[in-house]
């Protein structure tokens, strides 16, 4: 479920809009999502990677973070991984492996990024029951 | 599309917000001048280190840097805590 649809359902749950209005909004969102960009194989092309951090119910005055990164910028920036010195690459690779990530930064290709992003979809993580971290693509 | 404007805003508790719009084209011009001025040295370093490998990468720095700057449009970073707010937005 994308961000806009979630907001409409939140408004409906809060009673700020009626069921009919929610239906119209959701239909309008469906129409606009039909215009999403897809590649030759029909796979959706994501334009942005979004990271949102919101305070949880117990910490309304906590930190809020809203980051939107163009996917093209990420692809362009990945190329700079090749500039990491060999020794540092080994250390980074070892550190990632300890975390359970078997990734070689110097060999990440745009296709690897696409695969990672396509499997990401919409991920929400609650941290310590306070902050909510949401990572998704749009 | 390359970014045209940088919107920067910062607010600290107890102070008024400070923000401005900055034409990114000025950054492009300054950076282009710097890259052109450094080009002879980069080419020389590239030729010297060509056989060992880094030479090829050095020449790729220029198009990589242009690619990163070109795709900054749409980058939006916004953080807010109890005391501070920072906004960086490339439009």
gemmi code that builds the backbone of each chain (N, CA, C; Angstrom):
import gemmi

chains = {
    "A": [
        ("UNK", (0.857, -1.201, 0.000), (0.000, 0.000, 0.000), (0.888, 1.245, 0.000)),
        ("UNK", (0.642, 2.226, -0.889), (1.536, 3.349, -0.936), (1.120, 4.421, 0.064)),
        ("UNK", (1.963, 5.435, 0.124), (1.814, 6.464, 1.156), (0.476, 7.182, 1.037)),
        ("UNK", (0.108, 7.549, -0.200), (-1.122, 8.320, -0.390), (-2.360, 7.527, 0.034)),
        ("UNK", (-2.414, 6.270, -0.324), (-3.571, 5.455, 0.050), (-3.633, 5.296, 1.558)),
        ("UNK", (-2.473, 5.164, 2.170), (-2.445, 5.028, 3.625), (-3.008, 6.275, 4.291)),
        ("UNK", (-2.652, 7.444, 3.726), (-3.146, 8.698, 4.314), (-4.657, 8.799, 4.180)),
        ("UNK", (-5.182, 8.370, 3.034), (-6.641, 8.429, 2.836), (-7.333, 7.536, 3.859)),
        ("UNK", (-6.788, 6.349, 4.056), (-7.411, 5.430, 5.016), (-7.284, 5.961, 6.437)),
        ("UNK", (-6.174, 6.646, 6.731), (-6.024, 7.256, 8.059), (-7.094, 8.323, 8.279)),
        ("UNK", (-7.337, 9.133, 7.234), (-8.365, 10.186, 7.340), (-9.742, 9.572, 7.545)),
        ("UNK", (-9.994, 8.464, 6.848), (-11.288, 7.799, 7.002), (-11.425, 7.238, 8.411)),
        ("UNK", (-10.337, 6.651, 8.905), (-10.384, 6.078, 10.250), (-10.589, 7.159, 11.304)),
        ("UNK", (-10.057, 8.353, 11.043), (-10.219, 9.451, 11.993), (-11.564, 10.150, 11.829)),
        ("UNK", (-12.335, 9.759, 10.827), (-13.653, 10.346, 10.624), (-13.620, 11.702, 9.958)),
        ("UNK", (-12.468, 12.056, 9.384), (-12.369, 13.381, 8.762), (-12.966, 13.397, 7.357)),
        ("UNK", (-13.106, 12.242, 6.762), (-13.759, 12.163, 5.453), (-14.771, 11.024, 5.496)),
        ("UNK", (-15.753, 11.095, 4.583), (-16.766, 10.041, 4.536), (-16.249, 8.888, 3.692)),
        ("UNK", (-17.021, 7.805, 3.703), (-16.654, 6.624, 2.919), (-16.669, 6.960, 1.436)),
        ("UNK", (-17.699, 7.750, 1.020), (-17.777, 8.111, -0.406), (-16.560, 8.929, -0.837)),
        ("UNK", (-16.199, 9.884, 0.004), (-15.028, 10.717, -0.325), (-13.759, 9.869, -0.380)),
        ("UNK", (-13.646, 8.927, 0.545), (-12.467, 8.058, 0.540), (-12.428, 7.217, -0.721)),
        ("UNK", (-13.610, 6.735, -1.129), (-13.679, 5.941, -2.350), (-13.240, 6.739, -3.568)),
        ("UNK", (-13.682, 7.991, -3.622), (-13.303, 8.846, -4.771), (-11.797, 9.100, -4.767)),
        ("UNK", (-11.273, 9.360, -3.584), (-9.833, 9.633, -3.501), (-9.026, 8.413, -3.902)),
        ("UNK", (-9.450, 7.246, -3.424), (-8.723, 6.022, -3.763), (-8.820, 5.732, -5.249)),
        ("UNK", (-9.967, 5.998, -5.836), (-10.113, 5.795, -7.294), (-9.194, 6.735, -8.043)),
        ("UNK", (-9.140, 7.980, -7.575), (-8.264, 8.946, -8.238), (-6.809, 8.503, -8.120)),
        ("UNK", (-6.444, 7.944, -6.974), (-5.063, 7.470, -6.796), (-4.798, 6.280, -7.697)),
        ("UNK", (-5.777, 5.411, -7.862), (-5.596, 4.262, -8.753), (-5.380, 4.730, -10.176)),
        ("UNK", (-6.145, 5.760, -10.589), (-5.997, 6.282, -11.951), (-4.607, 6.871, -12.141)),
        ("UNK", (-4.148, 7.600, -11.120), (-2.831, 8.214, -11.273), (-1.744, 7.165, -11.213)),
        ("UNK", (-1.942, 6.100, -10.436), (-0.909, 5.067, -10.376), (-0.851, 4.287, -11.671)),
        ("UNK", (-1.944, 4.311, -12.460), (-1.913, 3.625, -13.752), (-0.967, 4.329, -14.701)),
        ("UNK", (-0.588, 5.557, -14.345), (0.329, 6.283, -15.215), (1.774, 6.090, -14.773)),
        ("UNK", (2.005, 5.179, -13.837), (3.382, 4.997, -13.376), (4.255, 4.480, -14.504)),
        ("UNK", (5.522, 4.803, -14.393), (6.459, 4.461, -15.450), (6.885, 3.005, -15.315)),
        ("UNK", (6.843, 2.299, -16.409), (7.311, 0.915, -16.400), (8.307, 0.751, -17.534)),
        ("UNK", (9.183, -0.260, -17.373), (10.155, -0.487, -18.432), (9.551, -1.406, -19.501)),
        ("UNK", (10.385, -1.843, -20.448), (9.883, -2.653, -21.566), (9.274, -3.969, -21.083)),
        ("UNK", (9.783, -4.472, -19.943), (9.267, -5.731, -19.438), (8.064, -5.571, -18.528)),
        ("UNK", (7.536, -4.358, -18.417), (6.373, -4.119, -17.570), (6.719, -3.944, -16.108)),
        ("UNK", (8.017, -3.915, -15.796), (8.435, -3.756, -14.404), (8.429, -2.276, -14.054)),
        ("UNK", (7.890, -1.985, -12.879), (7.770, -0.584, -12.490), (9.133, 0.017, -12.238)),
        ("UNK", (9.330, 1.231, -12.701), (10.599, 1.936, -12.497), (10.404, 2.904, -11.339)),
        ("UNK", (11.170, 2.700, -10.273), (11.072, 3.565, -9.112), (11.894, 4.825, -9.331)),
        ("UNK", (11.336, 5.953, -8.934), (12.045, 7.217, -9.121), (12.790, 7.658, -7.874)),
        ("UNK", (12.217, 7.358, -6.703), (12.824, 7.848, -5.476), (12.881, 6.742, -4.425)),
        ("UNK", (13.899, 6.830, -3.588), (13.960, 6.016, -2.379), (13.623, 6.939, -1.210)),
        ("UNK", (12.641, 6.547, -0.417), (12.193, 7.395, 0.670), (12.526, 6.742, 2.004)),
        ("UNK", (12.983, 7.553, 2.934), (13.213, 7.088, 4.296), (12.489, 8.050, 5.225)),
        ("UNK", (11.614, 7.503, 6.029), (10.867, 8.353, 6.956), (11.017, 7.802, 8.368)),
        ("UNK", (11.336, 8.676, 9.270), (11.405, 8.317, 10.683), (10.400, 9.189, 11.419)),
        ("UNK", (9.516, 8.531, 12.126), (8.511, 9.290, 12.874), (8.511, 8.820, 14.319)),
        ("UNK", (8.265, 9.742, 15.237), (8.226, 9.321, 16.643), (7.021, 8.417, 16.879)),
        ("UNK", (7.214, 7.457, 17.754), (6.146, 6.525, 18.070), (5.144, 7.137, 19.029)),
        ("UNK", (4.165, 6.362, 19.431), (3.105, 6.885, 20.311), (3.644, 7.414, 21.639)),
        ("UNK", (4.742, 6.821, 22.100), (5.240, 7.231, 23.410), (6.203, 8.394, 23.372)),
        ("UNK", (6.545, 8.857, 22.176), (7.549, 9.921, 22.100), (7.170, 10.890, 20.990)),
        ("UNK", (6.083, 11.649, 21.232), (5.572, 12.558, 20.200), (6.571, 13.643, 19.848)),
        ("UNK", (7.475, 13.979, 20.760), (8.422, 15.052, 20.479), (9.753, 14.504, 20.011)),
        ("UNK", (9.758, 13.283, 19.552), (10.999, 12.680, 19.079), (11.410, 13.233, 17.735)),
        ("UNK", (12.487, 12.663, 17.215), (13.029, 13.141, 15.947), (12.132, 12.736, 14.780)),
        ("UNK", (12.076, 13.634, 13.811), (11.379, 13.329, 12.561), (12.366, 13.491, 11.426)),
        ("UNK", (12.399, 12.530, 10.570), (13.302, 12.598, 9.429), (12.510, 12.246, 8.185)),
        ("UNK", (12.720, 12.998, 7.136), (12.063, 12.722, 5.859), (13.110, 12.890, 4.768)),
        ("UNK", (13.496, 11.812, 4.162), (14.550, 11.865, 3.143), (14.018, 11.264, 1.862)),
        ("UNK", (14.271, 11.946, 0.762), (13.897, 11.445, -0.558), (15.125, 11.522, -1.444)),
        ("UNK", (15.563, 10.391, -1.939), (16.772, 10.338, -2.766), (16.395, 9.832, -4.149)),
        ("UNK", (16.711, 10.574, -5.197), (16.439, 10.071, -6.545), (17.222, 8.792, -6.823)),
        ("UNK", (16.589, 7.808, -7.416), (17.266, 6.536, -7.702), (18.439, 6.743, -8.647)),
        ("UNK", (18.310, 7.702, -9.561), (19.419, 7.962, -10.494), (20.637, 8.482, -9.748)),
        ("UNK", (20.408, 9.208, -8.676), (21.529, 9.714, -7.879), (22.225, 8.557, -7.171)),
        ("UNK", (21.441, 7.584, -6.696), (22.034, 6.420, -6.037), (22.870, 5.630, -7.036)),
        ("UNK", (22.309, 5.444, -8.236), (23.067, 4.691, -9.260), (24.361, 5.418, -9.611)),
        ("UNK", (24.273, 6.749, -9.741), (25.478, 7.519, -10.077), (26.486, 7.445, -8.939)),
        ("UNK", (25.998, 7.488, -7.698), (26.893, 7.460, -6.556), (27.544, 6.103, -6.345)),
        ("UNK", (26.870, 5.029, -6.777), (27.442, 3.682, -6.602), (28.752, 3.537, -7.362)),
        ("UNK", (28.862, 4.282, -8.449), (30.085, 4.164, -9.247), (31.300, 4.629, -8.475)),
        ("UNK", (31.085, 5.514, -7.507), (32.213, 6.007, -6.722), (32.746, 4.938, -5.768)),
        ("UNK", (31.991, 3.869, -5.592), (32.478, 2.790, -4.723), (33.770, 2.193, -5.273)),
        ("UNK", (33.968, 2.323, -6.567), (35.183, 1.785, -7.177), (36.430, 2.546, -6.731)),
        ("UNK", (36.232, 3.753, -6.176), (37.369, 4.543, -5.728), (37.824, 4.180, -4.318)),
        ("UNK", (37.061, 3.349, -3.661), (37.463, 2.950, -2.310), (38.740, 2.128, -2.422)),
        ("UNK", (39.782, 2.451, -1.654), (41.034, 1.680, -1.740), (40.792, 0.193, -1.463)),
        ("UNK", (41.606, -0.641, -2.072), (41.446, -2.085, -1.946), (41.417, -2.528, -0.499)),
        ("UNK", (42.327, -1.972, 0.281), (42.412, -2.387, 1.680), (41.118, -2.037, 2.413)),
        ("UNK", (40.633, -0.824, 2.161), (39.391, -0.387, 2.806), (38.217, -1.227, 2.322)),
        ("UNK", (38.254, -1.602, 1.050), (37.150, -2.424, 0.514), (37.066, -3.738, 1.272)),
        ("UNK", (38.250, -4.312, 1.536), (38.266, -5.575, 2.276), (37.689, -5.406, 3.668)),
        ("UNK", (38.038, -4.326, 4.322), (37.544, -4.087, 5.684), (36.034, -3.866, 5.678)),
        ("UNK", (35.573, -3.101, 4.688), (34.128, -2.835, 4.601), (33.380, -4.139, 4.330)),
        ("UNK", (33.955, -4.932, 3.424), (33.295, -6.205, 3.068), (33.215, -7.115, 4.285)),
        ("UNK", (34.284, -7.143, 5.080), (34.311, -7.975, 6.267), (33.299, -7.494, 7.289)),
        ("UNK", (33.211, -6.170, 7.447), (32.259, -5.602, 8.402), (30.826, -5.915, 7.982)),
        ("UNK", (30.554, -5.836, 6.676), (29.203, -6.146, 6.193), (28.894, -7.629, 6.383)),
        ("UNK", (29.922, -8.468, 6.173), (29.712, -9.906, 6.311), (29.371, -10.256, 7.757)),
        ("UNK", (29.990, -9.555, 8.698), (29.687, -9.793, 10.110), (28.234, -9.459, 10.428)),
        ("UNK", (27.678, -8.521, 9.653), (26.275, -8.137, 9.855), (25.334, -9.029, 9.068)),
        ("UNK", (25.911, -9.994, 8.361), (25.070, -10.911, 7.596), (24.825, -10.467, 6.164)),
        ("UNK", (25.550, -9.445, 5.705), (25.364, -8.955, 4.333), (26.585, -9.342, 3.496)),
        ("UNK", (26.391, -10.195, 2.552), (27.492, -10.631, 1.704), (27.525, -9.768, 0.449)),
        ("UNK", (28.008, -8.536, 0.632), (27.983, -7.562, -0.473), (29.400, -7.083, -0.748)),
        ("UNK", (29.760, -7.058, -2.000), (31.041, -6.491, -2.416), (30.739, -5.128, -3.042)),
        ("UNK", (31.092, -4.071, -2.337), (30.735, -2.714, -2.784), (31.288, -2.399, -4.165)),
        ("UNK", (32.486, -2.919, -4.440), (33.120, -2.581, -5.718), (32.424, -3.258, -6.888)),
        ("UNK", (31.634, -4.279, -6.588), (31.018, -5.042, -7.679), (29.506, -4.867, -7.744)),
        ("UNK", (28.999, -3.914, -7.011), (27.551, -3.675, -7.093), (27.247, -3.050, -8.442)),
        ("UNK", (26.306, -3.634, -9.123), (25.921, -3.125, -10.446), (24.544, -2.462, -10.337)),
        ("UNK", (24.181, -1.659, -11.324), (22.829, -1.085, -11.305), (21.738, -2.158, -11.227)),
        ("UNK", (21.995, -3.323, -11.820), (21.001, -4.401, -11.764), (20.828, -4.908, -10.332)),
        ("UNK", (21.940, -4.978, -9.585), (21.856, -5.376, -8.174), (20.984, -4.393, -7.405)),
        ("UNK", (21.164, -3.120, -7.715), (20.382, -2.091, -7.044), (18.903, -2.243, -7.382)),
        ("UNK", (18.623, -2.499, -8.664), (17.225, -2.683, -9.071), (16.603, -3.875, -8.363)),
        ("UNK", (17.379, -4.966, -8.255), (16.856, -6.152, -7.576), (16.581, -5.866, -6.108)),
        ("UNK", (17.503, -5.135, -5.478), (17.332, -4.800, -4.063), (16.100, -3.926, -3.874)),
        ("UNK", (15.965, -2.939, -4.741), (14.852, -1.997, -4.621), (13.521, -2.686, -4.906)),
        ("UNK", (13.504, -3.560, -5.902), (12.235, -4.219, -6.256), (11.770, -5.128, -5.130)),
        ("UNK", (12.713, -5.665, -4.349), (12.320, -6.517, -3.230), (12.032, -5.715, -1.969)),
        ("UNK", (12.419, -4.442, -1.994), (12.235, -3.608, -0.813), (10.758, -3.279, -0.602)),
        ("UNK", (10.115, -2.865, -1.714), (8.688, -2.505, -1.665), (8.445, -1.488, -0.542)),
        ("UNK", (7.847, -1.913, 0.508), (7.558, -0.995, 1.600), (7.926, -1.679, 2.916)),
        ("UNK", (8.928, -1.138, 3.578), (9.394, -1.795, 4.799), (9.248, -0.833, 5.969)),
        ("UNK", (8.572, -1.264, 6.992), (8.409, -0.435, 8.188), (9.007, -1.180, 9.369)),
        ("UNK", (9.848, -0.481, 10.108), (10.497, -1.095, 11.265), (10.229, -0.233, 12.476)),
        ("UNK", (9.819, -0.862, 13.540), (9.663, -0.103, 14.791), (10.906, -0.292, 15.635)),
        ("UNK", (11.477, 0.811, 16.073), (12.711, 0.752, 16.831), (12.407, 0.966, 18.307)),
        ("UNK", (12.680, -0.069, 19.093), (12.501, 0.019, 20.540), (11.098, 0.462, 20.936)),
        ("UNK", (10.119, 0.206, 20.070), (8.754, 0.571, 20.395), (8.515, 2.070, 20.418)),
        ("UNK", (9.501, 2.850, 19.998), (9.319, 4.300, 20.014), (9.232, 4.829, 18.593)),
        ("UNK", (10.393, 4.968, 17.948), (10.387, 5.551, 16.610), (9.988, 4.513, 15.575)),
        ("UNK", (9.394, 5.015, 14.508), (8.992, 4.147, 13.410), (9.802, 4.539, 12.189)),
        ("UNK", (10.519, 3.579, 11.648), (11.342, 3.837, 10.464), (10.668, 3.175, 9.281)),
        ("UNK", (10.440, 3.953, 8.240), (9.776, 3.407, 7.063), (10.647, 3.676, 5.847)),
        ("UNK", (10.923, 2.638, 5.114), (11.747, 2.761, 3.914), (10.931, 2.217, 2.752)),
        ("UNK", (10.748, 3.014, 1.723), (9.959, 2.555, 0.594), (10.390, 3.281, -0.664)),
        ("UNK", (9.888, 2.811, -1.771), (10.223, 3.415, -3.057), (8.950, 3.990, -3.667)),
        ("UNK", (9.123, 5.028, -4.418), (7.990, 5.605, -5.140), (8.450, 6.159, -6.478)),
    ],
    "B": [
        ("UNK", (17.017, 15.870, -15.371), (17.111, 17.337, -15.392), (17.990, 17.805, -14.230)),
        ("UNK", (18.938, 18.677, -14.518), (19.829, 19.107, -13.442), (19.087, 20.073, -12.521)),
        ("UNK", (19.500, 20.152, -11.278), (18.785, 21.007, -10.326), (19.045, 22.473, -10.615)),
        ("UNK", (18.012, 23.281, -10.417), (18.147, 24.709, -10.664), (18.278, 25.508, -9.369)),
        ("UNK", (17.570, 25.032, -8.338), (17.553, 25.788, -7.092), (17.875, 24.876, -5.920)),
        ("UNK", (18.589, 25.425, -4.968), (18.808, 24.744, -3.692), (18.054, 25.539, -2.636)),
        ("UNK", (17.136, 24.856, -1.956), (16.409, 25.498, -0.865), (16.992, 24.986, 0.434)),
        ("UNK", (17.544, 25.904, 1.209), (18.154, 25.539, 2.477), (17.460, 26.313, 3.586)),
        ("UNK", (17.089, 25.609, 4.635), (16.437, 26.288, 5.756), (16.894, 25.642, 7.056)),
        ("UNK", (17.165, 26.456, 8.039), (17.563, 25.942, 9.342), (16.864, 26.765, 10.416)),
        ("UNK", (16.390, 26.056, 11.425), (15.723, 26.749, 12.521), (16.194, 26.143, 13.826)),
        ("UNK", (16.602, 26.988, 14.741), (16.963, 26.530, 16.079), (15.973, 27.104, 17.080)),
        ("UNK", (15.725, 26.357, 18.127), (14.725, 26.804, 19.105), (15.168, 28.135, 19.703)),
        ("UNK", (14.202, 29.030, 19.794), (14.508, 30.340, 20.354), (15.025, 31.323, 19.319)),
        ("UNK", (15.225, 30.856, 18.115), (15.699, 31.737, 17.053), (14.758, 31.670, 15.865)),
        ("UNK", (14.823, 32.730, 15.046), (14.013, 32.720, 13.833), (14.621, 31.767, 12.824)),
        ("UNK", (13.776, 31.269, 11.977), (14.283, 30.373, 10.928), (15.113, 31.170, 9.939)),
        ("UNK", (16.173, 30.534, 9.455), (17.025, 31.160, 8.441), (16.995, 30.281, 7.203)),
        ("UNK", (16.626, 30.863, 6.097), (16.565, 30.056, 4.882), (16.855, 30.880, 3.651)),
        ("UNK", (17.230, 30.197, 2.599), (17.469, 30.914, 1.349), (17.333, 29.945, 0.178)),
        ("UNK", (17.114, 30.537, -0.974), (17.124, 29.804, -2.229), (18.424, 30.169, -2.948)),
        ("UNK", (19.134, 29.164, -3.398), (20.423, 29.407, -4.034), (20.403, 28.829, -5.444)),
        ("UNK", (20.731, 29.635, -6.441), (20.752, 29.097, -7.809), (21.915, 28.130, -7.996)),
        ("UNK", (21.594, 26.891, -8.271), (22.621, 25.853, -8.368), (23.547, 26.095, -9.556)),
        ("UNK", (23.060, 26.874, -10.529), (23.881, 27.141, -11.709), (25.192, 27.804, -11.323)),
        ("UNK", (25.172, 28.556, -10.227), (26.421, 29.192, -9.782), (27.427, 28.132, -9.324)),
        ("UNK", (26.904, 27.080, -8.648), (27.777, 25.982, -8.233), (28.356, 25.301, -9.464)),
        ("UNK", (27.506, 25.113, -10.467), (27.966, 24.488, -11.714), (29.105, 25.284, -12.336)),
        ("UNK", (28.948, 26.600, -12.367), (29.958, 27.448, -13.014), (31.277, 27.373, -12.252)),
        ("UNK", (31.197, 27.469, -10.929), (32.427, 27.430, -10.120), (33.088, 26.064, -10.252)),
        ("UNK", (32.259, 25.024, -10.195), (32.808, 23.665, -10.287), (33.425, 23.412, -11.655)),
        ("UNK", (32.764, 23.914, -12.704), (33.290, 23.723, -14.061), (34.655, 24.401, -14.191)),
        ("UNK", (34.757, 25.604, -13.628), (36.035, 26.317, -13.690), (37.118, 25.532, -12.950)),
        ("UNK", (36.739, 24.972, -11.803), (37.712, 24.207, -11.003), (38.138, 22.945, -11.740)),
        ("UNK", (37.164, 22.252, -12.336), (37.478, 21.010, -13.042), (38.356, 21.280, -14.261)),
        ("UNK", (38.079, 22.371, -14.953), (38.893, 22.704, -16.127), (40.310, 23.059, -15.686)),
        ("UNK", (40.405, 23.802, -14.583), (41.744, 24.196, -14.095), (42.553, 22.974, -13.656)),
        ("UNK", (41.893, 21.982, -13.100), (42.598, 20.793, -12.607), (42.813, 19.743, -13.688)),
        ("UNK", (42.158, 19.917, -14.831), (42.208, 18.882, -15.881), (43.636, 18.502, -16.294)),
        ("UNK", (44.543, 19.459, -16.518), (45.901, 19.042, -16.914), (46.575, 18.155, -15.871)),
        ("UNK", (46.361, 18.462, -14.599), (46.988, 17.669, -13.535), (46.365, 16.276, -13.456)),
        ("UNK", (45.041, 16.226, -13.661), (44.352, 14.934, -13.621), (44.807, 14.059, -14.782)),
        ("UNK", (44.965, 14.663, -15.956), (45.414, 13.900, -17.122), (46.834, 13.396, -16.893)),
        ("UNK", (47.675, 14.254, -16.327), (49.061, 13.852, -16.059), (49.106, 12.714, -15.048)),
        ("UNK", (48.333, 12.850, -13.976), (48.294, 11.791, -12.960), (47.739, 10.503, -13.548)),
        ("UNK", (46.778, 10.652, -14.427), (46.186, 9.474, -15.056), (47.199, 8.752, -15.937)),
        ("UNK", (47.977, 9.520, -16.695), (48.979, 8.898, -17.567), (50.059, 8.202, -16.748)),
        ("UNK", (50.446, 8.837, -15.643), (51.512, 8.263, -14.805), (51.057, 6.956, -14.171)),
        ("UNK", (49.780, 6.908, -13.741), (49.288, 5.734, -13.016), (48.490, 4.789, -13.912)),
        ("UNK", (48.558, 4.983, -15.224), (47.697, 4.231, -16.139), (47.939, 2.722, -16.028)),
        ("UNK", (49.205, 2.332, -16.009), (49.499, 0.901, -16.032), (49.061, 0.221, -14.744)),
        ("UNK", (49.149, 0.939, -13.628), (48.809, 0.303, -12.354), (47.300, 0.244, -12.132)),
        ("UNK", (46.534, 0.921, -12.975), (45.071, 0.837, -12.855), (44.360, 2.114, -12.472)),
        ("UNK", (44.823, 2.848, -11.455), (44.086, 4.041, -11.018), (43.934, 5.100, -12.120)),
        ("UNK", (44.809, 5.060, -13.108), (44.754, 6.063, -14.172), (43.410, 6.096, -14.871)),
        ("UNK", (42.888, 4.907, -15.146), (41.599, 4.845, -15.837), (40.495, 5.427, -14.971)),
        ("UNK", (40.565, 5.110, -13.665), (39.529, 5.604, -12.761), (39.587, 7.119, -12.630)),
        ("UNK", (40.803, 7.661, -12.656), (40.933, 9.114, -12.509), (40.211, 9.844, -13.637)),
        ("UNK", (40.315, 9.310, -14.851), (39.645, 9.969, -15.969), (38.132, 9.874, -15.845)),
        ("UNK", (37.680, 8.829, -15.160), (36.225, 8.657, -15.014), (35.632, 9.566, -13.940)),
        ("UNK", (36.487, 10.202, -13.143), (35.984, 11.070, -12.066), (35.112, 12.185, -12.637)),
        ("UNK", (35.565, 12.757, -13.747), (34.833, 13.883, -14.318), (33.407, 13.508, -14.724)),
        ("UNK", (33.216, 12.510, -15.563), (31.827, 12.172, -15.916), (31.020, 11.678, -14.722)),
        ("UNK", (31.668, 10.997, -13.774), (30.938, 10.540, -12.583), (30.436, 11.725, -11.776)),
        ("UNK", (31.300, 12.727, -11.612), (30.925, 13.886, -10.822), (29.781, 14.643, -11.504)),
        ("UNK", (29.864, 14.781, -12.805), (28.796, 15.458, -13.543), (27.503, 14.666, -13.406)),
        ("UNK", (27.607, 13.355, -13.459), (26.407, 12.519, -13.345), (25.755, 12.697, -11.976)),
        ("UNK", (26.574, 12.723, -10.929), (26.011, 12.891, -9.581), (25.347, 14.259, -9.444)),
        ("UNK", (26.021, 15.286, -9.911), (25.445, 16.635, -9.801), (24.188, 16.771, -10.661)),
        ("UNK", (24.181, 16.129, -11.807), (23.037, 16.225, -12.717), (21.782, 15.630, -12.085)),
        ("UNK", (21.959, 14.568, -11.289), (20.804, 13.859, -10.742), (20.454, 14.273, -9.320)),
        ("UNK", (21.012, 15.400, -8.865), (20.662, 15.889, -7.529), (19.227, 16.404, -7.452)),
        ("UNK", (18.648, 16.745, -8.593), (17.303, 17.289, -8.584), (16.337, 16.283, -7.971)),
        ("UNK", (15.580, 16.739, -6.990), (14.638, 15.857, -6.311), (15.143, 15.393, -4.961)),
        ("UNK", (16.424, 15.639, -4.672), (16.957, 15.241, -3.366), (16.355, 16.133, -2.288)),
        ("UNK", (15.772, 15.502, -1.294), (15.075, 16.236, -0.239), (15.477, 15.636, 1.097)),
        ("UNK", (16.061, 16.464, 1.953), (16.467, 15.998, 3.276), (15.853, 16.930, 4.302)),
        ("UNK", (15.090, 16.368, 5.190), (14.401, 17.186, 6.186), (14.503, 16.484, 7.532)),
        ("UNK", (15.049, 17.153, 8.507), (15.135, 16.576, 9.844), (14.577, 17.569, 10.842)),
        ("UNK", (13.943, 17.026, 11.840), (13.323, 17.893, 12.845), (13.407, 17.202, 14.193)),
        ("UNK", (13.959, 17.881, 15.171), (13.877, 17.348, 16.523), (13.320, 18.436, 17.424)),
        ("UNK", (13.436, 18.254, 18.709), (12.795, 19.182, 19.650), (13.366, 20.595, 19.524)),
        ("UNK", (14.612, 20.699, 19.069), (15.242, 22.024, 19.084), (15.625, 22.543, 17.702)),
        ("UNK", (15.869, 21.666, 16.792), (16.406, 22.099, 15.494), (15.592, 21.551, 14.335)),
        ("UNK", (15.619, 22.319, 13.266), (15.005, 21.875, 12.014), (15.960, 22.200, 10.887)),
        ("UNK", (16.181, 21.255, 10.011), (17.050, 21.504, 8.856), (16.344, 20.998, 7.608)),
        ("UNK", (16.392, 21.798, 6.566), (15.803, 21.392, 5.290), (16.811, 21.649, 4.184)),
        ("UNK", (17.047, 20.633, 3.370), (17.873, 20.781, 2.170), (17.076, 20.179, 1.030)),
        ("UNK", (16.806, 20.983, 0.013), (15.938, 20.527, -1.068), (16.486, 21.034, -2.386)),
        ("UNK", (16.818, 20.120, -3.274), (17.260, 20.494, -4.614), (16.045, 20.417, -5.544)),
        ("UNK", (15.731, 21.528, -6.193), (14.547, 21.562, -7.051), (14.953, 21.731, -8.513)),
    ],
}
model = gemmi.Model(1)
for chain_id, residues in chains.items():
    chain = gemmi.Chain(chain_id)
    for i, (resn, *xyz) in enumerate(residues, 1):
        res = gemmi.Residue()
        res.name, res.seqid = resn, gemmi.SeqId(i, " ")
        for name, pos in zip(("N", "CA", "C"), xyz):
            atom = gemmi.Atom()
            atom.name, atom.element = name, gemmi.Element(name[0])
            atom.pos, atom.b_iso = gemmi.Position(*pos), 0.0
            res.add_atom(atom)
        chain.add_residue(res)
    model.add_chain(chain)
structure = gemmi.Structure()
structure.add_model(model)
structure.setup_entities()
